[in-house]
Amino acid sequence: LMATLNKTPAEVMKNYEVHACTDVTGFGLLGHLKEMSMASHCDVEVDFEKVPFLREVKNLATAGIIPGGTYNNLEFVKDFVDFGNHPRLHQLLLCDAQTSGGLLIALPEKDAENYLNDLKKNDITGAVVIGRFTEGMAGKTFIR
């Protein structure tokens, strides 16, 4: 979720052993996770309840106001994602075609809490851990 510029999180990130990073833009969260996990030869687990969404996006999506690119993104990732029992609305929300999103950062699990604390010290409060990379088939995402 990008509510502020990515400059400060990117600067703080330099103090950590980051494995991958991208800004979540047009391909949506799941499109970028697909690319990261395939390039890293691992799978991803995402906790849907921890994913921050823009305020009102769920209400807009429920009302049928969904960008066309979001549908394209879902088509792009559908064979690589296990949505479990999540409804189509959740699937679309995770594929939201952002034009200026926040950073998606993969770093060692042991560093995650320290990174978040360092962000808070720099007045960045919206960052959260939404999941983890795991060994697997390379490119599969599991939504919990």
C-alpha positions, 0 to 999 in steps of 0.5 A, a space after each residue: 500500500 503506497 500512502 507515502 513515497 518509497 524513498 525512506 523504506 528504500 533507504 532503510 532497506 540498505 541496512 538489511 540483507 534484502 533478497 528481492 524488492 519491487 514496487 507493486 504497480 500494474 501487475 498487482 501484488 500477485 503478479 509481482 509475487 509470481 515474478 519474484 518467486 519464479 526468479 527466486 525458485 521458491 513458493 510464497 504463502 500470503 496471509 490475506 488478512 494481513 494484506 493492507 488495502 487502500 481505504 474503500 477499495 473493498 467497498 468499491 470492488 463489492 460495488 463492481 468498480 474494478 479496473 479492467 487491468 485487475 481482471 487481466 492480472 488475475 488471468 495472468 496469475 490464476 494458474 500459479 495461485 492456490 486461492 484456497 476457499 477465498 472468494 473471487 472478490 478476494 482474488 481480484 483484490 490481490 490482483 488490483 492494478 496499482 499505478 503507484 504501489 508500495 514496496 514488496 520486499 523479501 528479506 530474512 524472516 529474522 530481520 523482518 521485525 527490526 526492519 519494521 521497527 526501523 521504518 516506524 522510527 522514520 515515521 513509516 507506519 503502514 508496513 506489515 509482513 504479509 507472508 513468507 517465501 518457502 521452498 517449493 515448485 518455484 512460482 506457486 503462491 498460496 493464499 491463507 
